[in-house]
Amino acid sequence: MTDPLDPDYVITNWRAEEGLPESSATDMVQTSDGYLWFGTFNGLVRFDGSRFTVFGPNNVPAIPHSGIIKLLIDRRGRMWVGTLAARG
């Protein structure tokens, strides 16, 4: 068990106030370039260590639905994004 006062470990909580579209995530992956990616029911979120960027149907037409339910990094390092079905 680690000492909670150990300076080698920092615990930070991020919420909507810090730029997340909501306070829960459906999935999370890290890409080889160091970004953390989160799936939420309100969009795909990229975190660079200091700021969040939200992607969804409004700013990325290739994303059919803002409900992101699964993220996967394949053997080639490509990220696959599973969404809820888009309404036609």
C-alpha positions in Angstrom: 0.0 0.0 0.0 1.3 3.5 -0.8 1.4 6.4 1.5 -1.3 8.9 0.5 1.2 11.7 1.3 3.9 10.2 -1.0 4.9 13.0 -3.5 5.4 10.4 -6.2 1.7 9.9 -6.5 -0.8 12.6 -7.3 -4.6 12.0 -7.4 -6.7 14.5 -9.3 -10.4 14.4 -10.0 -11.8 16.0 -13.1 -15.4 17.0 -13.5 -17.6 19.0 -15.9 -16.1 22.1 -14.3 -12.7 21.2 -15.8 -14.1 20.5 -19.3 -15.6 17.0 -19.3 -19.0 16.7 -20.9 -20.3 14.7 -18.0 -18.9 13.2 -14.8 -18.7 9.5 -15.9 -17.0 7.6 -18.6 -17.9 4.4 -20.5 -14.4 3.5 -21.5 -10.8 4.9 -21.6 -7.7 4.2 -23.7 -4.3 5.8 -24.1 -2.9 6.2 -27.6 0.8 6.0 -28.4 1.1 9.8 -28.7 0.2 10.0 -25.0 -3.4 11.3 -25.2 -6.0 9.8 -22.9 -9.3 9.2 -24.6 -12.6 8.8 -22.8 -15.9 7.6 -24.1 -19.0 9.3 -22.6 -22.6 9.4 -23.4 -22.0 13.1 -24.4 -19.1 12.6 -26.8 -15.6 11.3 -27.3 -13.1 13.2 -25.1 -9.3 13.7 -25.6 -7.2 14.7 -22.7 -3.7 16.1 -23.2 -2.7 16.4 -19.6 -4.1 19.8 -19.1 -7.2 20.3 -21.2 -10.1 18.3 -22.5 -11.4 18.4 -26.1 -14.8 16.9 -26.9 -15.7 15.4 -30.3 -19.2 14.4 -31.4 -21.6 14.6 -34.3 -21.7 18.4 -34.1 -18.0 18.9 -34.8 -17.0 15.5 -36.4 -19.6 14.3 -38.9 -18.0 10.9 -39.0 -19.1 10.3 -35.4 -22.8 9.2 -35.9 -23.9 9.5 -32.2 -22.6 11.3 -29.2 -23.1 8.2 -27.0 -19.6 6.6 -27.1 -19.8 3.1 -25.6 -16.5 1.4 -26.5 -12.9 2.4 -27.3 -10.3 0.0 -28.7 -6.7 0.4 -29.8 -5.8 -2.2 -32.5 -2.4 -3.8 -33.2 -1.5 -1.1 -35.6 -2.2 1.6 -33.0 -5.5 2.8 -34.6 -8.3 3.8 -32.3 -11.8 2.4 -32.9 -14.8 4.1 -31.5 -18.1 2.3 -30.8 -21.2 4.5 -30.6 -24.9 4.0 -29.9 -26.9 3.7 -33.1 -27.5 7.0 -34.9 -31.1 7.9 -35.4 -32.1 8.1 -39.0 
